[in-house]
Amino acid sequence: MAAQPKKIIIDTDPGIDDAMAIFLALRSPEVELIGLTTIFGNVYTTLATRNALHLLEVAGRTDIPVAEGSHVTITKDMKLRVADFVHGADGLGNQNFPRPKGEPIEQSAAAFLIEQANLYPGKVTVVALGALTNIALAIQQDPAFSKNIGQIILLGGAFAINGNVNPAAEANIFGDPDAADIVFTSGADVVAVGLNVTHQVVLTDDDRQKLARSDGKFAQYLCKILEVYFSYHDYAYNTKGVFLHDPTTLLAAVDPSLMTYAKGVVRVQTSGITRGLTLLHDTQKRFGEVTEWSDKPTVKVAVTVDAPAILNLVMERLMDS
Ligand SMILES: O=c1[nH]cnc2c1ncn2[C@@H]1O[C@H](CO)[C@@H](O)[C@H]1O
């Protein structure tokens, strides 16, 4: 008998690669998408909510609830860093899509996460694609959340490589480093997929043209919004391809064997010039002194990835839609 599909909530800041990940989830028989929660990152939270509702309308899946997340960081900082220069001012490739008809549910993102984790203890996976504020709020508001939630698979960090905001920090962690440190040290089953992995998964211009030639509904939609993301990569990395951060992270939930993982304690730098830096202690050395990593719960950090297999899945599933 086929395994039950995994109940997944995507915490998202759509975002061009978020749109890919959401569509991929909807095209994955292994996944039951039970909700979207929204957060700032690629865009402000209000726009993330609008885009999440819009994407579900495009997919014909307005039955899936959207819960709006925090508009400020966990320390109530209102000065957010938003990457509209990566995704366009509207977050979706400057297409001026019509305003969605739907509305978010009354519950906040954190309340929705807590409710679903309580409803299906150990069975819900959160795939976190933006700043980690909503997840940290859920951890703070419900002491049982880190036990009840099945797994938290997050796109975040740059393990032993440079970041993408600055040499120290990756964008999602930099967006709310205090929240990220709460999540990493919460004791939940956390899997971090960082730039060290996602920078190996590249959608080339050839792949984009293949998508354009297919008559897949999602493929056609994505080709419209991808241009801005390609231009940004050309400018920032001098490449004619784009990194598939969010789809790669979603696929870690679909098939964990697409990656290998190191286990250890991750702490996040929350101040100074390396604010947002993620540092894994792989626990191979026993330090003589007590450190800020001592006695903290371990997490898994993705270290290698089967990039061709991931790209195949992305292409197949988006073209067949
Ligand atoms: O250069 C960048 N600055 C800020 N955000 C970026 C950049 N490149 C990609 N992303 C966005 O941040 C997440 C991965 O860190 C992804 O959502 C990606 O779209």
The ligand as an SDF file (V2000), in Angstrom:
LIG
                    3D

 19 21  0  0  0  0  0  0  0  0999 V2000
   21.1800   37.9080   -3.1330 O   0  0  0  0  0  0  0  0  0  0  0  0
   20.1630   37.6930   -2.4970 C   0  0  0  0  0  0  0  0  0  0  0  0
   19.7870   38.5000   -1.5010 N   0  0  0  0  0  0  0  0  0  0  0  0
   18.6490   38.2680   -0.7930 C   0  0  0  0  0  0  0  0  0  0  0  0
   17.8350   37.2290   -1.0050 N   0  0  0  0  0  0  0  0  0  0  0  0
   18.1740   36.4010   -1.9850 C   0  0  0  0  0  0  0  0  0  0  0  0
   19.3120   36.5760   -2.7540 C   0  0  0  0  0  0  0  0  0  0  0  0
   19.3740   35.5890   -3.6310 N   0  0  0  0  0  0  0  0  0  0  0  0
   18.3110   34.8250   -3.4110 C   0  0  0  0  0  0  0  0  0  0  0  0
   17.5690   35.3110   -2.4180 N   0  0  0  0  0  0  0  0  0  0  0  0
   16.3260   34.7590   -1.8640 C   0  0  0  0  0  0  0  0  0  0  0  0
   16.5860   34.3740   -0.5140 O   0  0  0  0  0  0  0  0  0  0  0  0
   16.3360   32.9850   -0.3220 C   0  0  0  0  0  0  0  0  0  0  0  0
   17.6420   32.2280   -0.2270 C   0  0  0  0  0  0  0  0  0  0  0  0
   18.5000   32.8490    0.6010 O   0  0  0  0  0  0  0  0  0  0  0  0
   15.5120   32.5610   -1.4970 C   0  0  0  0  0  0  0  0  0  0  0  0
   14.1340   32.7090   -1.2040 O   0  0  0  0  0  0  0  0  0  0  0  0
   15.9490   33.4970   -2.5820 C   0  0  0  0  0  0  0  0  0  0  0  0
   14.9510   33.7510   -3.5280 O   0  0  0  0  0  0  0  0  0  0  0  0
  1  2  2  0
  2  3  1  0
  2  7  1  0
  3  4  1  0
  4  5  2  0
  5  6  1  0
  6  7  2  0
  6 10  1  0
  7  8  1  0
  8  9  2  0
  9 10  1  0
 10 11  1  0
 11 12  1  0
 11 18  1  0
 12 13  1  0
 13 14  1  0
 13 16  1  0
 14 15  1  0
 16 17  1  0
 16 18  1  0
 18 19  1  0
M  END
$$$$
